[in-house]
């Protein structure tokens, strides 16, 4: 699996994985509920910048995380601008971008196996309802590690289109991105089936 973890000695690196996941969930919920205008999104953005500084990565790494998902963000912003006022579109896009950047910080400071262990432990009470904690933790791990892969697909598609002189348009990016993502999912599924057959 792809791991974005970078070793470090910051307070976030030393924090237990379970607590970090809870803090991430609380922060994402707070951004979704409280950041209802561009000013609030800006304040939340300052808090995210502070979190990156505390983790010892700095603004440069934060910008790199945004750039990694830039085409997904651009398509989302352009699509919303078609149907919503500019302020609303900017607020919605800003909120999603902040959550993506926070998810990046979580994976940068937490080992994937540690996150899997936490999810599996937290899901144990659901076993009585027929939920398999191991399968749930595997889905979580696949989701986390697939984000940079799909963001890479988007960047690859846009660079190819730019080389051919194709103008930026939502459908011109979304359709090939969907095709590549589905192909990736098929390949991943086949790999998992083959591994389970061993």
N, C-alpha and C positions, 0 to 999 in steps of 0.2 A: 504493500500500500504506500501511497505518497504521504510523506510526513513533512509538515512545514515547521516542525519544532526546531528552535534554535536554543542551544544551551545558554544558561545565564544564571546569575546569582541575585537577581532582583527579588523584591517582595512578591511579585506576581509569579515568578518562577518557583519560589519556595512554597507558595500557597497550595493547599490541597486541591486536587482536580475537582472534587465534588463542590467545594465552596466556589471555585472559579466558574463552574457551569451555572450554579445558582445565581451568582452575581451577573453573569452574562445574560441570563434569562430575565433577571430583574431590570437590568439596564435596557435591554431590547424592549421590554414591556413599557418601561418609563418613557423611552423615546417615542414609541408608538402612540402612547396615550397623551403625553404632556407636550411633545414638540408639534404643536398644531399651527405654527406660523414660522416664517423664515427667521425671525429673531430667536425664537425658542430653539430652532434647529442649530443656529449659530452658537448658542450657549451650550447645547449638548455637544456640538463639535469641539468646543474648547475643552470640555471634560474628557472627550476621547483623546485629544492631543495630550492632555495631562497624563492619561493612562499609558500612552505610548512612551512618554518621557519617564514615567515611573518604572516601566519595564526595561528601560535602557536602550530603546530602539531609536527614539527621536522622530522628528517630523519626516525625515527622508524615507524611513521605512513605511510610515503611514501613507505618504504619497505613492510609494511603490505598490502598496496594497490597493489603492484607488485605481491606479493605472492598470493593474492586472485585470480589473473588472470594468474598465472604462467603456467598452463597447456595449456591455450589458446595461450599464448606467445610461449611456447615450440613447440607446433604443428605447429604454423605459421613459426617459425624459421627453424625447421627441413624440412618442406615442401619446403621452399624457397631454402635451401641449396642444395636440389636435382637438382634444375633447374638454380640457379644463383650463381655467384661467392660469396665467403664468405663475402667480404666487402660490396657488394650490399645487401646480405641477412641480414647482421648485421645492416646496415643502415635502411632498410625498417622495420625490427623488432623493432629497437630502436625508430623510429618515431612513430609507432603505440603504443608502450609501453608508450611513453611520453604523447600521447594524452589520453590514458586510465587513466594514473595517474592524468592528469589535470582534466579529467571528474570526477574522484574521489574527487579531491579537491573542485570542483564546488558543488558536492552533499554534501560534508562535511560541507560546509560553507553557504549553501543556502537551505531553507526549500522548499520541493517539491511543496506545495501549492503556494508559491511565484513564482516559475518557471512556474507553470501552468498558473497563472494570466498573467505573462509577455507574454508567447506564445499566449495566447488567445487574449490579447490586440494587439499584433503585427500582428495577422492574421485577424483582423477585416476588413482591406481593401480588403482582398481576398473574402469577402462574396459576392461581386458583381459577382464573377466568379463561384459561386456555392459552395465555400469552407465553411464548418461549423467550425468556430473558436473553439468552445467547443470540437468538435470531434478531431480536430488537436491537441489541448492542451492535451486531454486525451491520444492520441497516444504517444505524447512526454513523458508524465508522465509514461506510461507503459514501454516505451523503457528505460528510466532512471532507473526505479526500477527493470527491468528484468535483467540488466547487472550483479548485484551481485548474482542473483539467478542462472543464467547460469554458471557463474564462479564457484559457489558452486557445480553445477552438475559436471563440469570438474574435480574439486578436488576430489569429491566423487568417480567418476569413476576411476581416477588414483590410489587412495588409495586402492580401491577394487582390481584393477589389480595387484598392487604391492603385496598385501597380497597373491594373487594366483601365484605370480612369473612370471607375464606376462611382457615381455620386452616392453619398450616404442616404439610405432610405431604409425604414424599418423592415419592410418585406424582403429587401435584398440581403439583410443580415439574418433575420429570424428564420427564414426557410432553410438555408444551408446549415445554420446552427442547430436547428431541430433535427435535421437529417444526420449530422455528425454526432449529436448527442444520443440519438436512438441507436446508431451504429455502435457507439461506445458502450451503451447499455447492453446491447446484444452480445458484444464481445466479452464484456464483463460477466454476463450471465453464463455464457458458454464456459468461461474459465472457471467459474465457481462450480458448475456442474461437473466439469472434468476433475476438479480438485476433490469434490465430494465422492467421486467414483473411485478414487485411489484407495 
